[in-house]
C-alpha cells in the first residue's frame, strides 16, 4: 500500500481546523465560567487572590494546545504544498545497455543530453541545446530510434524523446 503524503497533510489540516474550533469553544466557555466565578467572589467580598480562577493553570494548557495545534497545521500545509519530487524516492532509471562507442559525436551529444535530463526530453529542447537544425535533429533521432536507443512519443506540436 502506497502512502500519499499529500493525503496525510490534508488529514492533518482537517484535524487541526477541528481542534482549533474545539479549543476556541473550550476557551470561551472557560473564560465565561471564570468571569462568573470572579464576580461571585467579588460580590461576597472575598479576596480575589483566593479565587480559583486566578490560581488555575488552565489558560496555559490552552495556549500550549493552540501551539501544538498550529504546528500540526503547518506540518499539514507543508505536506500538501511541497513539490512532489521531494516525496519521491524512486531509484534512478536504468537505461537499456547500449554501446555508445558506436555513436558518432552528434549522436553522443544528443544521447548525453537526454540522459542528463533523466532519460526524456522534448525534441524542441534538444534543438535549442545542440543548435542543430530541426531537420538534422530529426535525422539523428531517426538513426537513434532505428538502433533502439530512443523512442519518440508525440505530444502536441513536438515529440518527447525517451531513452530505452
N, C-alpha and C positions, 0 to 999 in steps of 0.2 A: 504494500500500500504506500503510495507516494503522498508525502505531507506537503501541502501547499502553504507556504509561509504567509502569503497574502490572505488566505482564509483565516489563519491563526491571528493575523493582525486585525482583521475585521471583527473577529470574536472578541479580542482584547478591547478594541474601541467600543463595541456594543456593551460589553461588561462594564467598562469604565463609565460610560454615559449613564447606565442604570445605577451604578454605585454613586455617582455624583448626585443624581436625583435623590436617592435614599439618604445619603449623608446630609443633604440640604434639608430634607424633611425632618430628620432627626435633630439637626442643629436648631432649626426653627422651633421645634417642639420643646427642646431642652431650654432654649432661651426664654420661651413663654413661661414655662414652669419655674425657672429660676427667678424671673421678674415677679411672678405671683408670690413666691416664697419670700423674696426680699421685701415686698410690700407688706406682707403679713407680719414679718419680724419688725418692720418699721412701725406699723400700727400698734403693735404690742409694746413698743418701746425697748425692745431687746437690742443689745449692741450688735451692730452689723458685722463685726469681726467673728461673731458666733454663728452667723448664718451659714448653713451647709452649702449653699450655692457658691459662696465665696471661698470655701475650703475644698472645692471639688477640682479634680484634675481632668474632668470630662472634656472640657474645651480643648485641652492639649491633645487628648486622644483623638478628637475630631480633626484637629489640624494635622496630626500625623497621618490619619486615614486619608485626608484630602491629598497630602503629599504623595503617599503611596499610589493613590488612585491616579494622580496626574502623571506619575512615572509610568504606570501601566498604559495610560492613554498615549503618551509619547512613544513608548515601545510599539504599540499597535500601529500608530501612524507611520512609524519608521518601517515596519514590516510591509505595510501597504504600499508606500510610495517609493521605496528603494528600487533602483534598477534591477531588472530580473537577472542580469548577468552576475550579480553578487551572489545570488542564491544558487546558481547552477554550479555544481561540482562535477560536471561530466568530464570524463577524460578527453584528452586531445584525440581527434580523429586520426586513426592510422590509415594512411592512403595506400592504395594499391602499390605493391613493389614494382618499381619501374626503373630501368637502367637509363639514367638521364645523360649518360655519356653519348648515347645515340642521337641526342638532340643537337641541333645547331644552336648558335649563340642567341638568335632571335627567339627560338622556341624555348630555350632555357630561361630567357628573360621573362617571358610570359608565364612559364611554369612556376618560376620562383615568386613572381608577383602574386599569382593566385594562391600558392602555398602560404605565402606570408600573410594573406588576408583570411587565413583559416580554412582554406580549401574551396572558397567560392568568391566570385567577384562578378560585377556587371561588366559586360563587354565594353560598354562606353567608358568605364573606369580604366580598363586595360588600354584602350585607345589613348586616353588622356595621359596615363602614366608613361607609356612607351613612346609616345609621339609618332607611332606608326599610323599610316592612313587606315581608313575603315576597310578598304579592300585588302591591304596587306595583312591586317589583323585577322580578317575573316579567313584568308587563305592559310595562315599559320594555324588558326584554330581548327580548320578543316583537316589539316595534317595531324594535329594532336588528337582530334576526335577519331580519325581513321585508325590511329595506333592504339586507341583505347585508353588514352591518358586523361582526357577530359570528356565531359558531357555537356551539351548545350540545352538549356531549357528556356523556352520563350516566355518573357514577362513584359507585357505591354509592347512598347516600341523598341525594346532591347532584349538581349539574352543574358541569362545568368550562366556563367561558366563554372562548372563544378569538377573538381578533381575526383577521379575514381579511386 
